Amino acid sequence: MPRMDGGRFLDEKGKIARIQEIPVIVLTADTRALARANQIPAKRCLAKPVDVDVLLDTISSVSAVSD
């Protein structure tokens, strides 16, 4: 992202009440981020390169949980 990294985005998102409940799926090539995925305030964390079918299934499952 041009102005902030994903971690900063999640921090900033957490400060805005009206968007706190919007689910986030993290796509990363950083293996360290994957290792600490349970500490990241995101619904899912996927490794790049992402298989399109896996991404679509993940979006579908996260959307179903959020409804």
Secondary structure as a PSIPRED ss2 file (coil, helix, strand):
# PSIPRED VFORMAT (PSIPRED V4.0)

   1 M C   1.000  0.000  0.000
   2 P C   1.000  0.000  0.000
   3 R C   1.000  0.000  0.000
   4 M C   1.000  0.000  0.000
   5 D C   1.000  0.000  0.000
   6 G H   0.000  1.000  0.000
   7 G H   0.000  1.000  0.000
   8 R H   0.000  1.000  0.000
   9 F H   0.000  1.000  0.000
  10 L H   0.000  1.000  0.000
  11 D H   0.000  1.000  0.000
  12 E H   0.000  1.000  0.000
  13 K H   0.000  1.000  0.000
  14 G H   0.000  1.000  0.000
  15 K C   1.000  0.000  0.000
  16 I C   1.000  0.000  0.000
  17 A H   0.000  1.000  0.000
  18 R H   0.000  1.000  0.000
  19 I H   0.000  1.000  0.000
  20 Q C   1.000  0.000  0.000
  21 E C   1.000  0.000  0.000
  22 I C   1.000  0.000  0.000
  23 P C   1.000  0.000  0.000
  24 V C   1.000  0.000  0.000
  25 I E   0.000  0.000  1.000
  26 V E   0.000  0.000  1.000
  27 L E   0.000  0.000  1.000
  28 T E   0.000  0.000  1.000
  29 A C   1.000  0.000  0.000
  30 D C   1.000  0.000  0.000
  31 T H   0.000  1.000  0.000
  32 R H   0.000  1.000  0.000
  33 A H   0.000  1.000  0.000
  34 L H   0.000  1.000  0.000
  35 A H   0.000  1.000  0.000
  36 R C   1.000  0.000  0.000
  37 A H   0.000  1.000  0.000
  38 N H   0.000  1.000  0.000
  39 Q H   0.000  1.000  0.000
  40 I C   1.000  0.000  0.000
  41 P C   1.000  0.000  0.000
  42 A C   1.000  0.000  0.000
  43 K C   1.000  0.000  0.000
  44 R E   0.000  0.000  1.000
  45 C E   0.000  0.000  1.000
  46 L E   0.000  0.000  1.000
  47 A E   0.000  0.000  1.000
  48 K C   1.000  0.000  0.000
  49 P C   1.000  0.000  0.000
  50 V C   1.000  0.000  0.000
  51 D C   1.000  0.000  0.000
  52 V H   0.000  1.000  0.000
  53 D H   0.000  1.000  0.000
  54 V H   0.000  1.000  0.000
  55 L H   0.000  1.000  0.000
  56 L H   0.000  1.000  0.000
  57 D H   0.000  1.000  0.000
  58 T H   0.000  1.000  0.000
  59 I H   0.000  1.000  0.000
  60 S H   0.000  1.000  0.000
  61 S H   0.000  1.000  0.000
  62 V H   0.000  1.000  0.000
  63 S H   0.000  1.000  0.000
  64 A H   0.000  1.000  0.000
  65 V H   0.000  1.000  0.000
  66 S H   0.000  1.000  0.000
  67 D C   1.000  0.000  0.000
